Amino acid sequence: MPASAATAKWVEDLFAKSIVPTLVDYIKIPNKSAMFDPAWKQNGHMDRAVALLAGWAKQQLPEGATLEVVQLGERTPIIFIDIPASGLGAGRAGETVMLYGHLDKQPEMTGWREGLGPWTPVIEGDKLYGRGGADDGYAIFASLTAINTLRRDNLPHARCVVLIEACEESGSYDLPAYIDHLASRIGELSLVVCLDSGCANYDQLWSTTSLRGLVIGSLEVSLLTEGVHSGDGTGVVAASERVIRILLDRIDDSHTGVVKLPELATQIPRQRLAQAERTAEVIGDETFNKFPLQPGVVPVTANNVELILNRTWRPGLAITGADGWPSIGNAGNVLRPSTTLKLSIRIPPRVDPDKAQAAVKAVLEKDPPYGAKVSFTGGTASAGWDAPEMAQWLEKALTEASQRHFGKPAMYMGEGGTIPFMFMLGEKFPKAQFCITGVLGPGSNAHGPNEFLHLPTARKLTMCVADVLAAHAQR
Ligand SMILES: [Zn+2]
């Protein structure tokens, strides 16, 4: 059931006059996730971001809805909005839709283009640059606006709860406590809408069919109690960085990037293979061209299907930080006493994150070369997610919404990132359907420099969510 032309215009105006200006203010707040700002409470940025978004939402609450900022003890807060059903028969009264997003942000990262910066909102054409606009500040705006779209056109919708957390980029470790705390107010979910995912282009509606999980930890290697003259020590004592190279080769093959641990691998379901083939047909070399490659750089394989499967259904290692190194300008000729690397290992859906983490720790700490002191600590492990079989009504709704608002067919693909909450919800509500989508498309570069929100896609997605909620009520 499409929104009326008047309502579509209302959404466009709301984005221009209210949503984008509020997102501009939101980008200015450096509310980094707790993992990257341990003093987040004292610094007050998170509370300011919550106040800004909750303040906007309060102005937009549908009739009968309530909004509460819930804060348990020292945990990061959440925004919880409860919106009663509208125009539905009593038979559907027990059903709830959850719309989920998050408002905590990744850290700054370097490499922002001249004139841009993580906390400097800049609008250029269709793009709003700055940290956290696309990942995932826009979610609360899109969710509430979708519901208000239905209200304006008197289209029925089920009861909805909007849950915006502030711990996602830290692995959502605070969320289970809130889900328990709010269990009776959340109720029985029949549909989950998540707007924190990606799209392979900005031309159609992309549904996420799987997510990878994530194992994080710090690998520390030490052979000396203090640094020594490198002219004295090299050739006598092994360098900690060389020992780390040996250890990392136990995780993946440095020539191919293929992860060696069987605990981190899974069988790829046939339907997901077919979806990867279809995605490769539609996006072609955009699979790798979307990355800011240096001239002459080629992807790890020329086969786009394999690239899609690598980023969605196979594990992959990145080293995201290092300690124990002086900056180059201050680097003397020293055999350093220790090296620490932060490892970030994406794991496929269906892989047990705790077993994966234990396997990584065991293989790194086993039989240390030269008797080096080796530890893998401080980690977190989050599960990936594989969508349940999609109900016919939802597939139809996505197909029609994509045609209506984008003029192209809906597409399905796995994502390489992690949204820990989706696995938690899938476990808790095995009968729920999932509509996971997002604006993290080519160049949007969430987590990296030059992150942007593609504004037309945010608007169109909002309309698509409204259509999905309408179809859910009318199924
Ligand atoms: Zn996110």
Residues whose N, C-alpha, C, O or C-beta is under 5 A from the ligand:
A	BS01	ZN	D135 D136 D196
